Amino acid sequence: KLYNKCVNNINFSEIWSLGDYCYRKQLEQKKLGNFGRREVAPGVIPDDDTVDEPEMKRQKMNAPPLDADIIQHNIAFLRSNYSNDTQLPKTRLYTYAGRKNLAIPQYETQGIDKLFRAICTFNGKRYTSSFWEKNKKQAEQGAALVCLLEISEVTENELIKNGSILR
């Protein structure tokens, strides 16, 4: 029944104790320039050799620059890491704010070329992930995850282990 909990290659590889091998292979593929999910961002579109006419290619959109005061990490929100809704990053951050009598976090979402980035404002600071998501909800979860890392509610080692951070 362990295979029912496998949600990515690393989880599946752990069954045969090959998790480290899978992780190293992902890094190797990244160094070779393979375009993966983590590299998806507005303005970053892989070359399409099948299209000869320039007007047939999708227009590339560039993301607006972030303000210097925004804390940013390359953290991906992977829904499969959260089997219980109470453990979702936004829920954990909301609960943390309640326990500490702080104002609840606010989210501002930017959308470009069917990709989304959210900025979480919490306790006077702003947080975002450099990882662009396919919908607004996941972008907000990613921003909340960055905030949780910065306020030490999750550790970098946890995020590396569950695949949210790829080093």
C-alpha positions, 0 to 999 in steps of 0.5 A: 500500500506504500505505492498509494502514497507516491506522488512524484519520482522521488517518492516512488524511488524511495520504495527501492531506496533509490531516492538519492539517486533520483534526486541526483538525476533530477539535478543532472538533468537540470544542469544539462539544460532540460526545461522542467516545471521549476523553470516555468515563468513568464518570458521563459519559454523553451525553443520550439523547433517545430514552428518556422514562422515567428508570428506562430510562436507565443508572445513572450511576456516578462514578469514585472520586477519585484520590490527590493523589500520582498523576501523571495525563495525558490519554493514550489507548493506541491499539493501532494505533500499535504494530505490534510487540509489543516496542514496546508501552508495558508492554513498553518500561517492563518493558525499561527497568526491567531495563536500570536494575536497577529493580523491575518496574512493578505495576498496579492496575486499577479497573473501573466500568460496563464501563470501566477505569482502571489505576494503574502503580506504578514506581520509587516513583511512581504513574501513570495516564491520565485516559482510561478504556479498554474493557478492563484490558489497554488501561488498563494500557498507557495507564498505562504510556504516562503513566509512559514520558512522565514518565521521558522514554522517549517525548516529548509530541510523539511522542504528539501526532503519533500521536494519543495526545494530542489538544491 
